[in-house]
């Protein structure tokens, strides 16, 4: 049986594509290519998690979006400070567990995203 091996891509609509891509480039460091996206390549070990949530889950609140992207970062505190300085809507809450540290923010179009600082060795 064939099986998927990871996330092949994340796609979403934008009201102002160029402005939103520039925001992600300038605030999260996503190196946007001329074709309008970026192919992240894993070097060494790393994971990309794929998961479904129950219809009634409040995990994506305060938005009513049906998706959320999780971005892996090396230093969650530095990234959240950088986003606040840029005027982004950043949640005050930070979750910490054996899976790492998690924070949340919204891009200029209101899309909520999650930032993940994995624990050492993960």
MOPE-V597230 format. One record per residue. N is the residue number from 1. RES is the residue in three letters. D_LAST is the distance of its C-alpha to the last C-alpha in Angstrom with 1 decimal. Layout:
n=N res=RES d_last=D_LAST
n=N res=RES d_last=D_LAST
This chain:
n=1 res=UNK d_last=28.2
n=2 res=UNK d_last=26.2
n=3 res=UNK d_last=22.9
n=4 res=UNK d_last=20.9
n=5 res=UNK d_last=17.8
n=6 res=UNK d_last=16.1
n=7 res=UNK d_last=17.5
n=8 res=UNK d_last=20.4
n=9 res=UNK d_last=21.3
n=10 res=UNK d_last=21.9
n=11 res=UNK d_last=25.6
n=12 res=UNK d_last=27.6
n=13 res=UNK d_last=31.1
n=14 res=UNK d_last=32.1
n=15 res=UNK d_last=35.5
n=16 res=UNK d_last=35.4
n=17 res=UNK d_last=33.0
n=18 res=UNK d_last=33.6
n=19 res=UNK d_last=33.3
n=20 res=UNK d_last=30.1
n=21 res=UNK d_last=28.5
n=22 res=UNK d_last=29.7
n=23 res=UNK d_last=28.2
n=24 res=UNK d_last=24.7
n=25 res=UNK d_last=25.2
n=26 res=UNK d_last=26.6
n=27 res=UNK d_last=24.4
n=28 res=UNK d_last=20.9
n=29 res=UNK d_last=21.4
n=30 res=UNK d_last=21.3
n=31 res=UNK d_last=23.4
n=32 res=UNK d_last=26.1
n=33 res=UNK d_last=27.9
n=34 res=UNK d_last=31.7
n=35 res=UNK d_last=31.4
n=36 res=UNK d_last=29.7
n=37 res=UNK d_last=26.0
n=38 res=UNK d_last=23.0
n=39 res=UNK d_last=21.1
n=40 res=UNK d_last=17.4
n=41 res=UNK d_last=16.3
n=42 res=UNK d_last=12.9
n=43 res=UNK d_last=12.8
n=44 res=UNK d_last=10.8
n=45 res=UNK d_last=7.8
n=46 res=UNK d_last=6.7
n=47 res=UNK d_last=8.0
n=48 res=UNK d_last=11.1
n=49 res=UNK d_last=12.3
n=50 res=UNK d_last=16.1
n=51 res=UNK d_last=17.9
n=52 res=UNK d_last=21.6
n=53 res=UNK d_last=23.1
n=54 res=UNK d_last=26.5
n=55 res=UNK d_last=29.3
n=56 res=UNK d_last=30.1
n=57 res=UNK d_last=26.6
n=58 res=UNK d_last=26.8
n=59 res=UNK d_last=23.1
n=60 res=UNK d_last=24.4
n=61 res=UNK d_last=27.2
n=62 res=UNK d_last=29.1
n=63 res=UNK d_last=29.3
n=64 res=UNK d_last=30.7
n=65 res=UNK d_last=28.5
n=66 res=UNK d_last=27.5
n=67 res=UNK d_last=24.2
n=68 res=UNK d_last=21.4
n=69 res=UNK d_last=18.9
n=70 res=UNK d_last=15.4
n=71 res=UNK d_last=14.4
n=72 res=UNK d_last=11.0
n=73 res=UNK d_last=12.0
n=74 res=UNK d_last=11.3
n=75 res=UNK d_last=14.0
n=76 res=UNK d_last=15.0
n=77 res=UNK d_last=18.2
n=78 res=UNK d_last=19.4
n=79 res=UNK d_last=18.9
n=80 res=UNK d_last=20.8
n=81 res=UNK d_last=23.5
n=82 res=UNK d_last=23.9
n=83 res=UNK d_last=24.4
n=84 res=UNK d_last=26.9
n=85 res=UNK d_last=28.7
n=86 res=UNK d_last=29.2
n=87 res=UNK d_last=30.7
n=88 res=UNK d_last=28.0
n=89 res=UNK d_last=28.1
n=90 res=UNK d_last=25.1
n=91 res=UNK d_last=24.5
n=92 res=UNK d_last=24.9
n=93 res=UNK d_last=22.6
n=94 res=UNK d_last=18.9
n=95 res=UNK d_last=17.0
n=96 res=UNK d_last=14.6
n=97 res=UNK d_last=13.1
n=98 res=UNK d_last=10.5
n=99 res=UNK d_last=8.6
n=100 res=UNK d_last=8.9
n=101 res=UNK d_last=12.1
n=102 res=UNK d_last=14.3
n=103 res=UNK d_last=17.5
n=104 res=UNK d_last=20.2
n=105 res=UNK d_last=23.0
n=106 res=UNK d_last=25.7
n=107 res=UNK d_last=26.8
n=108 res=UNK d_last=30.6
n=109 res=UNK d_last=31.4
n=110 res=UNK d_last=29.9
n=111 res=UNK d_last=26.8
n=112 res=UNK d_last=24.2
n=113 res=UNK d_last=20.6
n=114 res=UNK d_last=17.4
n=115 res=UNK d_last=15.0
n=116 res=UNK d_last=11.4
n=117 res=UNK d_last=9.5
n=118 res=UNK d_last=6.0
n=119 res=UNK d_last=5.8
n=120 res=UNK d_last=5.6
n=121 res=UNK d_last=3.8
n=122 res=UNK d_last=0.0
